[in-house]
Amino acid sequence: MDSRLWTTQPVRFLEGERVYLRPIGIEDAEGYFHMLFNPEVRRLTGTKKPFTLEGIRRYIEGKSTDDSTVLLLIALADTDEVIGDIALQDIDHINRNANMRIAIDSDNHQGKGYGPESIRLLLEYSFGVLNLHRIELQVFTYNDRAIRAYEKVGFRKEGIQRDALYYEHQYHDSIMMSMLEDEYRALYHNP
């Protein structure tokens, strides 16, 4: 094997048709840092904290050894351009559940189906490899596009947390959604 392949081609951990998911590394810290300051991404995710590049480097290093988190970058299959990130968090192997989050960085990449494809890749890994039973997420009520994407993939609304987020001078509700392994299999593995 050509040793140059070790450094020139990104790892494609989970591959779809138009996107793939790959592990995040220290070399991604600067790009990830800039993504965290996209005003629309911050609004849609309710992100308030100001980050530093050094803090992002420490965060990436910490996540690489954290068994309760799988943090992956979303990249376009044809160009390797990173367009966002997706994560399983708070993985509980005893109760077989986890929390999921996703962010697509640019308006140029939103609304094109990249999010649902990335979510399906992570769900396949979650239910088919990690043997999880339940994946949950939270989405703010003003994020209609994300709500539609989650429903398209098969997530179901469970309830609303009233006034869960204070952002832009007002309170916003948060919708709790989840998917169970049997629901996923019925949608995507039904013979």
C-alpha positions in Angstrom: 0.0 0.0 0.0 1.2 3.5 -0.9 2.1 5.3 2.4 1.0 8.6 0.9 -2.6 7.3 1.1 -2.4 7.6 4.9 -2.2 11.4 4.8 -3.9 12.5 1.6 -7.3 10.8 1.6 -9.9 11.4 4.3 -11.2 8.4 6.1 -14.8 7.6 5.1 -16.1 6.0 8.2 -19.8 5.8 7.2 -20.6 6.2 3.5 -23.8 7.3 1.8 -24.6 8.2 -1.8 -23.9 12.0 -1.5 -22.2 12.4 1.9 -19.9 10.4 4.2 -19.2 10.8 7.9 -15.6 10.8 9.1 -13.9 11.2 12.5 -12.9 14.7 13.5 -9.2 15.3 14.2 -7.0 18.1 15.6 -6.3 19.1 12.0 -10.0 20.0 11.7 -10.0 22.4 14.7 -9.7 25.6 12.8 -12.5 24.8 10.3 -14.7 23.5 13.1 -14.0 26.7 15.1 -15.1 28.9 12.2 -18.3 26.8 11.7 -19.3 27.4 15.3 -19.5 31.2 14.5 -21.9 30.9 11.6 -24.8 33.1 12.9 -27.6 31.0 11.4 -26.1 27.7 12.7 -25.8 29.3 16.2 -29.4 30.5 16.0 -30.8 27.1 14.8 -28.8 25.2 17.5 -29.3 27.7 20.2 -25.5 28.0 20.7 -24.6 30.9 23.0 -21.1 30.2 24.2 -18.1 32.1 22.6 -15.4 29.5 21.8 -11.7 29.8 21.4 -9.6 27.9 19.0 -7.6 26.4 21.8 -10.8 25.4 23.5 -12.0 23.7 20.3 -8.7 21.8 20.2 -9.1 20.6 23.8 -12.8 19.6 23.0 -11.7 17.5 20.0 -9.0 15.8 22.0 -11.4 15.1 24.8 -14.0 13.6 22.5 -11.5 11.3 20.9 -11.2 9.4 24.1 -14.8 9.8 25.3 -16.7 6.5 25.0 -20.0 8.3 25.5 -19.7 10.4 22.4 -19.3 9.7 18.6 -18.4 13.0 16.9 -18.2 13.0 13.1 -17.8 15.5 10.4 -20.2 15.4 7.4 -18.4 15.7 4.0 -19.6 15.7 0.4 -18.7 12.4 -1.3 -17.7 14.0 -4.6 -15.5 16.9 -3.2 -14.6 15.9 0.4 -15.8 19.4 1.4 -16.9 19.4 5.1 -20.4 20.8 5.4 -21.3 20.1 9.0 -21.1 17.7 12.0 -23.2 15.1 13.6 -22.9 13.4 17.0 -24.2 10.7 19.2 -23.9 12.0 22.8 -24.6 10.6 26.3 -24.4 7.1 24.9 -25.8 4.8 27.7 -24.9 1.2 26.8 -26.8 -0.3 29.8 -30.1 1.3 28.8 -29.1 1.3 25.1 -29.9 4.9 24.3 -28.2 8.1 23.2 -28.9 11.7 22.2 -28.2 12.9 18.6 -27.4 16.3 17.2 -26.5 17.6 13.8 -25.6 20.9 12.2 -25.2 21.7 8.5 -22.9 24.8 8.2 -24.1 26.8 5.2 -27.4 27.8 3.6 -25.8 26.5 0.4 -25.9 23.0 1.8 -29.2 23.2 3.8 -32.4 21.9 2.3 -30.7 19.6 -0.1 -31.2 16.3 1.8 -27.7 16.1 3.2 -29.0 16.2 6.8 -31.5 13.3 6.4 -28.8 11.2 4.6 -26.3 11.9 7.4 -28.9 11.1 10.0 -29.7 7.7 8.3 -26.0 6.8 8.2 -25.7 7.5 12.0 -28.9 5.7 12.8 -27.7 2.6 10.9 -24.5 2.7 12.9 -26.4 3.3 16.1 -28.9 0.5 15.8 -26.9 -1.9 13.6 -23.4 -1.7 15.2 -23.7 -0.1 18.6 -26.9 -2.1 19.3 -28.7 0.9 20.7 -32.5 0.8 21.3 -33.5 4.5 21.4 -32.1 7.7 19.8 -33.5 11.0 21.0 -33.0 14.6 20.0 -34.2 18.1 20.8 -35.1 20.7 18.2 -36.4 24.3 18.8 -39.8 25.1 17.5 -38.6 27.8 15.2 -36.4 25.3 13.3 -39.1 24.1 10.9 -36.6 22.7 8.3 -34.9 20.5 10.9 -38.3 19.3 12.3 -39.3 18.3 8.7 -36.0 16.5 8.2 -36.3 14.6 11.4 -39.8 13.5 10.6 -38.8 12.5 7.1 -36.2 10.2 8.5 -38.8 8.7 11.0 -38.4 10.5 14.3 -41.6 11.0 16.3 -42.5 13.9 18.5 -42.7 13.0 22.2 -43.4 16.3 23.8 -42.5 19.9 24.3 -40.3 21.5 26.8 -41.8 25.0 27.3 -39.6 28.0 27.4 -36.5 25.8 27.2 -34.3 28.3 25.4 -33.8 32.0 25.9 -32.4 33.4 22.6 -32.7 36.8 20.8 -34.7 38.4 23.6 -37.4 35.7 23.9 -38.1 32.2 25.2 -38.5 29.3 22.8 -40.0 25.8 23.2 -38.0 22.7 22.5 -39.6 19.6 20.9 -38.4 16.2 22.1 -38.3 13.6 19.3 -37.1 10.0 19.3 -36.8 6.8 17.2 -36.7 3.3 18.5 -34.8 0.4 16.9 -37.9 -1.5 15.8 -39.3 1.7 14.1 -36.0 2.2 12.3 -35.9 -1.4 11.1 -39.6 -1.2 9.9 -38.7 1.8 7.8 -35.3 0.8 6.4 -34.9 -3.0 6.8 -38.4 -4.3 6.0 -38.0 -7.2 3.6 
